[in-house]
Amino acid sequence: MELQDTVKQALNALYHHEDDSVRIQADRWPQDFQRTIDAWQVADNLLHDAGGNIETLIFCSQTLRGKVQRDFEELPSEAFRPLRDSLNVLRAFASWLRLRHGIPASTLASHVLVHTALAGLNSEIPLEASVNVISELIHYTGAGNSDAPNSSVAPQVMSLKVQLRDDSKDEEDVKTIAQLFADMGDSYVELIATGSEESMLLVHALLDLTSHPDFDIASMTFNFWHSLQVKLIGRDSYLSSGDEASTEAERNQRMQLFCSSYESLVMLVSGFSIPKIIKTFQRRISRTSNKLDRAVAGCGNGENIEWRPAEAVLFCIRAVSDYVSVVEAEVMPQVLSLLPKLPQQPQLLQTVCLTIGAYSRWLDSSAFGLPILPLILDILMVGMKKSEDSAAAAALAFRHICDDCRKKLRGFLDGLFLLCHGAVIEGNDFKVPAEDSLHLVEALRYVNHPEAVADAIQRLWPIFEAIFNNHAGQMRTMESLCRACNYAVRTCGRFMGVTIGVILEKIQGLYQNHQPCFLYLSSEVIKIFGPDPSCANYLKNLIEALFSHTTCLLTKIQDFTIRPDVADDCFLLASRCIRYCPHIFIPSSVDCAMIGITVQHREATNSILTILSDIFDLAKSNTGEQFLPIRGSMIVPRGANVTRILVASITGALPSSRLETITYALLSLTRAYGIKALEWANESMSLIPSTALTEVERSRVLQALSEVAFGADINSLSVPIELSDVCCCNTTVQEIVQGALRPLDLNMAAVS
């Protein structure tokens, strides 16, 4: 019990503690715990703990899966049955996934799990488990595979039809069964479209399901009816019919066959509650508008203003915004014209601003939108000055309006710029907090004309600069501002002119806060301006400054663990330098990459391996040949250690999910350096003891690398995967291999 509590405490610290050092320590303890024999029982107990949270359940599930894969020999034989009982759900889930991986249909049809699941549809075992298996089976047989299991699945599912109308059935069970029918329709739509007698039985069942009084259940079939319509109308469905006349005859025959079904469908749909709501919507919202009018009149102008009825009405109007047609022209103009007449009470003003934002699409599409827009912007201006809550709502509404009504705002640009300037610079009347002023800045991203965006950015630069200066330490603010700049760079390109230099100068000076978004913005600049020789010196100074700061941050693997986002964007920038302007590549990035290859963070690892692969593949680029001597000066002295770290990554230092990326980097290195790379690989492989890797297995790996060095296709090579399987077969072997290769040791002496 004490150990279980320790696991819970460690996971709580890992996911929720504010101190980075505590989280790192908490991350290390569960990894060590997973290697102990006690992990079997503790994980099993916690999985059966009714009060366990999702983080604990996921950790324990992963622990048991890893123990079964690598440490199964630790268990005594009498523990096999209890373990199997504990893993029933996991085994079932794995079985469902494996249905898509080449199991012959004939084998699948007779498989005991299929029979068990089919029997479970009408038994006392949990219905959901059986339905999930059958659902996966339906998807499998509907994905172009043989329909061998179909003959047993369809009758069993059809037998459940009566339960859809059984009032004694649990509501969730009925929905689960309904989903099975919907899955059959979606997966077998091509078969159904042929109009066979068996398929029409399913069509009638789905039609019955569409008539179910519960809309959630009925709506499950809507996708099927749409897909079937596409199949019946599309000409591709009749290609096998032969000539044009035969195709048209077959099409007409099928259309006639399904005509009655679709006529019934139309009759059913006309009876649904949602169309009724649509029919009566105008009448109801008109009454709501009248209530708002009365509420406005009742607010008065005295000190004791009763504004709550008006807020309640606005709340209702905002709640139904998704159901209001963009062409509605009777009620919404009245509603929006009443908004300026409401009192400027802070809470009411917040609701007014949120309502405006909810109807931004209506403002764009309606002919009444443009005349009302000046009033709307005036309301938002007041909202930004009234209180922080109303200012936040106004900023969000402003963003929605700029997104949806961009074409209507051309005549309001000067006012909008002043609005942004006032909202983001401290010491004014606006109440917009820093995090909500982001909506104002992001709103200006919704223009796609290069010259217009370039002009806007130039005029907006004082606003951007104020945000940079006042909120440089706030990550979310900087990320949002950099997104706006990224958009400008991608949209304007060379139209940016001198503004791009000013932006880069600013982020270079502010990078002392180590915001990764500055690195990403720089990588976007490299894509556009990197190939331009006139920008070479300026960009070289920028990249050198950014890398000198970043490499000082990332001096050991723990630094990569603490700042994976910085590592990710740093090596994305380095990779783009290699691709777009290899003449300004920074050699120190190779040493930094070697330190961080084995960081346990997917995006950071991928960025590091990608930059290494780009360096190795430099000769493949149009201008890469001239830089090969520079590459050689960086890689050759480090080649043995780079190879050793990559081999260690393949053999367990990194998760198997990253195997493809690691393998490509190793094979690219081998292809680039040929015989020399084979020597490095031989040195690394010789470090692995024969107790973990036999001589035959070692020879197979070296032979495969030799073939790559002499021109074999690297994309079809499977030997590194086999090497990973051998060296990761269990914890003991993996620890032996990692202890021999020592991936964190960057200066390991070469084997003589």
Secondary structure, 3 states (H helix, E strand, C coil): CHHHHHHHHHHHHHHHCCCHHHHHHHHHHHHHHCCCCHHHHHHHHHHCCCCCCHHHHHHHHHHHHHHHHHCHHHCCHHHHHHHHHHCHHHHHHHHHHHCCCCCCHHHHHHCHHHHHHHHHCCCCCCHHHHHHHHHHHHHHHCCCCCCCCHHHHHHHHHCCHHHHHCCCCCHHHHHHHHHHHHHHHHHCHHHHCCCCHHHHHHHHHHHHHHCCCCHHHHHHHHHHHHHHHHHHHCHHHHHHHCCHHHHHHHHHHHHHHHHHHHHHHHHHHCCCHHHHHHHHHHHHHHHHHHHHHHHHHHHCCCCCCCCHHHHHHHHHHHHCHHHCCCCCCCCHHHHHHHHHHCCCCHHHHHHHHHHHHHCHHHHHHCCCHHHHHHHHHHHHHHHHHHCHHHHHHHHHHHHHHHHHCHHHHHHHHHHHHHHHHHHHCCCCCCCCCHHHHHHHHHHCCCCCCHHHHHHHHHHHHHHHHHHHHHCCCCHHHHHHHHHHHHHHHHHHHHHHCHHHHHHHHHHHHHHHHCCHHHHHHHHHHHHHHCCCHHHHHHHHHHHHHHHHHHHHHCCCHHHHHHCHHHHHHHHHHHHHHHHHCHHHCCCHHHHHHHHHCCCCCHHHHHHHHHHHHHHHCHHHCCCCHHHHHHHHHHHHHHHHHHHHHHHHHHHHHCCHHHHHHHHHHHHHHHHHHHHHHHHHHHHHHHCCCCCCCCHHHHHHHHHHHHHHHCCCCHHHCCHHHHHHHHHCCCHHHHHHHHHHHCCCCCCCCCCC
